[in-house]
Amino acid sequence: MYCNLPCRPPIVEHITFLSSSSTCHTSHAAGMQVASRLWILWGIVHLVPEAVTARQVAAVSIPGTGGAAIGLSLATLTSVWALSEVLRYGHFAAKEAGIQSKALLWLRYTGFIVLYPLGVSSELAMVYLASGPIRKQRLLSLSLPNRLNVAFDYYVVCWIIVLAYVPAFPQLYGYMLAQRRKLLGGARRSKLGRKQA
């Protein structure tokens, strides 16, 4: 039997376009970043300020510096966040003002190579520092028995969110590397270099 109806409704075409567009990917990445920052600030730092402000996690060695290291702390977290936003919005402001600065473009799409891993590491360090007090004091947790007959353990939720960083970090970092190649021409230069060789 022949049917004149389309196999899928027209809305599916629009949804497919939107979900595959770079705008959607950028919005998704920005949404993940905003959500993680809100969670770190309100669900970790604000919840247990004494745990995250007075301590730091063991140092991260900086390659090529002869053993210099950075201790991951609230100071590294806020410094990295601030610097990354200055680079991002400085670039966007210049772009909106009609200023084309190769230096700003380079900083915007190169600074993340160091800042992004350091920021994520600092976020995870905050969770690690706060996890002891969260577990010990049972913060934001609900134990049985209770009127709602529901149990909730915020400590476990924190570690589930940390596990979500595992697939998210490489995906977002890869996206930024692809943007860097696209905007700074890394792919073109490597192809030209191979042709000349």
C-alpha positions as CSV (number, residue, x, y, z in Angstrom):
1,M,0.0,0.0,0.0
2,Y,1.3,3.4,-1.0
3,C,1.3,6.3,1.6
4,N,1.7,10.0,0.8
5,L,2.7,10.9,4.3
6,P,6.3,11.8,5.0
7,C,8.3,9.2,6.8
8,R,9.1,11.6,9.6
9,P,7.5,14.8,10.6
10,P,9.2,18.1,9.5
11,I,10.1,19.0,13.1
12,V,12.6,16.2,13.1
13,E,14.5,17.9,10.2
14,H,14.8,21.0,12.3
15,I,15.8,19.2,15.5
16,T,18.4,17.2,13.5
17,F,19.9,20.4,12.0
18,L,20.0,22.1,15.4
19,S,21.6,19.2,17.2
20,S,24.3,18.9,14.6
21,S,25.0,22.6,14.3
22,S,28.1,24.3,15.9
23,T,25.8,26.7,17.8
24,C,24.2,23.8,19.6
25,H,27.6,22.3,20.4
26,T,28.9,25.7,21.7
27,S,25.7,26.2,23.7
28,H,26.1,22.7,25.2
29,A,29.7,23.4,26.1
30,A,28.9,26.8,27.6
31,G,26.0,25.2,29.6
32,M,28.3,22.5,31.0
33,Q,30.8,25.1,32.0
34,V,28.2,27.3,33.7
35,A,26.7,24.3,35.5
36,S,30.1,23.1,36.7
37,R,31.1,26.5,37.9
38,L,27.8,27.0,39.8
39,W,28.1,23.6,41.4
40,I,31.7,24.2,42.4
41,L,30.9,27.7,43.9
42,W,27.6,26.9,45.6
43,G,27.7,23.1,46.1
44,I,31.3,22.9,47.2
45,V,33.1,26.2,48.1
46,H,30.1,27.9,49.7
47,L,29.0,24.7,51.4
48,V,32.3,24.0,53.1
49,P,34.4,27.2,52.9
50,E,36.7,26.2,55.7
51,A,37.8,23.0,53.9
52,V,38.7,24.6,50.6
53,T,40.1,28.0,51.7
54,A,42.7,26.8,54.2
55,R,44.2,23.8,52.3
56,Q,45.5,22.8,48.9
57,V,45.9,19.5,47.1
58,A,49.4,18.2,46.4
59,A,51.4,20.1,43.8
60,V,51.2,19.6,40.1
61,S,54.6,19.7,38.5
62,I,55.1,22.2,35.7
63,P,57.1,20.5,32.8
64,G,60.2,22.3,31.7
65,T,60.7,24.4,34.9
66,G,63.2,22.3,36.7
67,G,60.8,21.0,39.3
68,A,58.6,24.0,39.9
69,A,55.1,23.1,41.0
70,I,51.6,24.5,41.6
71,G,49.5,23.5,44.5
72,L,45.8,23.2,43.5
73,S,43.7,25.5,45.7
74,L,40.9,28.0,45.6
75,A,43.5,30.6,44.5
76,T,44.5,28.6,41.4
77,L,40.8,28.0,40.7
78,T,39.7,31.6,40.8
79,S,42.9,32.8,39.0
80,V,42.4,30.4,36.1
81,W,38.7,31.2,35.9
82,A,39.4,34.9,35.9
83,L,42.2,34.8,33.3
84,S,40.2,32.6,31.0
85,E,37.2,35.0,31.1
86,V,39.5,38.0,30.5
87,L,40.9,36.3,27.4
88,R,37.5,35.1,26.2
89,Y,35.6,38.3,26.7
90,G,38.5,40.5,25.7
91,H,38.6,38.8,22.4
92,F,34.8,39.0,22.0
93,A,34.8,42.7,22.9
94,A,37.5,43.5,20.4
95,K,35.7,41.5,17.8
96,E,32.4,43.4,18.5
97,A,34.3,46.7,18.3
98,G,35.6,45.8,14.9
99,I,39.2,45.4,16.1
100,Q,41.0,42.5,14.5
101,S,43.9,41.6,16.8
102,K,45.9,38.5,15.9
103,A,47.5,38.6,19.4
104,L,44.1,38.5,21.1
105,L,42.9,35.7,18.7
106,W,46.1,33.8,19.4
107,L,45.7,34.3,23.2
108,R,42.0,33.3,23.1
109,Y,42.7,30.0,21.3
110,T,46.0,29.1,22.9
111,G,45.6,30.1,26.5
112,F,43.1,27.4,27.1
113,I,45.8,24.7,26.4
114,V,47.2,25.4,29.9
115,L,44.2,27.1,31.6
116,Y,41.6,24.5,30.9
117,P,43.4,21.5,32.4
118,L,44.6,23.6,35.4
119,G,41.0,24.9,35.9
120,V,39.5,21.4,35.8
121,S,42.2,20.0,38.1
122,S,41.5,22.9,40.5
123,E,37.8,22.2,40.4
124,L,38.4,18.5,41.2
125,A,40.8,19.5,44.0
126,M,38.0,21.6,45.5
127,V,35.7,18.5,45.5
128,Y,38.4,16.4,47.0
129,L,39.1,18.9,49.8
130,A,35.4,19.3,50.6
131,S,34.4,15.6,50.3
132,G,35.7,14.8,53.8
133,P,33.5,17.4,55.6
134,I,30.6,16.7,53.3
135,R,30.7,13.0,54.2
136,K,31.4,13.5,57.9
137,Q,28.7,16.1,58.5
138,R,26.3,14.5,56.0
139,L,25.7,17.9,54.4
140,L,22.7,18.1,52.0
141,S,22.0,14.4,52.7
142,L,18.9,12.7,53.8
143,S,18.9,9.4,55.7
144,L,16.2,6.8,56.2
145,P,13.8,6.6,58.0
146,N,12.1,9.9,57.3
147,R,8.6,11.1,56.4
148,L,9.4,11.0,52.7
149,N,10.9,7.5,52.8
150,V,13.7,8.7,50.5
151,A,17.5,8.6,51.0
152,F,19.9,11.0,49.4
153,D,23.6,11.1,49.9
154,Y,25.3,14.3,48.6
155,Y,28.7,12.8,49.0
156,V,27.9,10.1,46.5
157,V,26.3,12.7,44.1
158,C,29.5,14.7,44.3
159,W,31.6,11.7,43.2
160,I,29.1,10.9,40.4
161,I,29.5,14.4,39.1
162,V,33.3,14.0,39.3
163,L,33.0,10.8,37.2
164,A,31.1,12.9,34.6
165,Y,34.2,15.0,34.1
166,V,36.0,11.9,32.7
167,P,34.1,11.9,29.3
168,A,33.3,15.6,29.3
169,F,36.9,17.0,29.6
170,P,38.4,15.3,26.5
171,Q,35.3,16.2,24.5
172,L,35.4,19.8,25.4
173,Y,39.1,20.1,25.2
174,G,39.0,18.4,21.7
175,Y,36.4,20.9,20.6
176,M,38.6,23.8,21.6
177,L,41.6,22.2,19.9
178,A,39.5,21.9,16.7
179,Q,38.4,25.5,17.0
180,R,42.1,26.5,17.5
181,R,43.1,24.7,14.3
182,K,40.2,26.2,12.4
183,L,40.8,29.8,13.5
184,L,44.6,29.8,13.7
185,G,45.1,27.7,10.6
186,G,47.1,24.9,12.2
187,A,45.7,22.3,9.8
188,R,46.6,24.4,6.7
189,R,50.1,25.0,7.9
190,S,50.8,21.4,8.5
191,K,49.5,20.5,5.1
192,L,51.6,23.2,3.5
193,G,54.6,22.0,5.4
194,R,54.2,18.4,4.1
195,K,53.9,19.6,0.5
196,Q,57.1,21.6,0.8
197,A,59.0,18.7,2.5
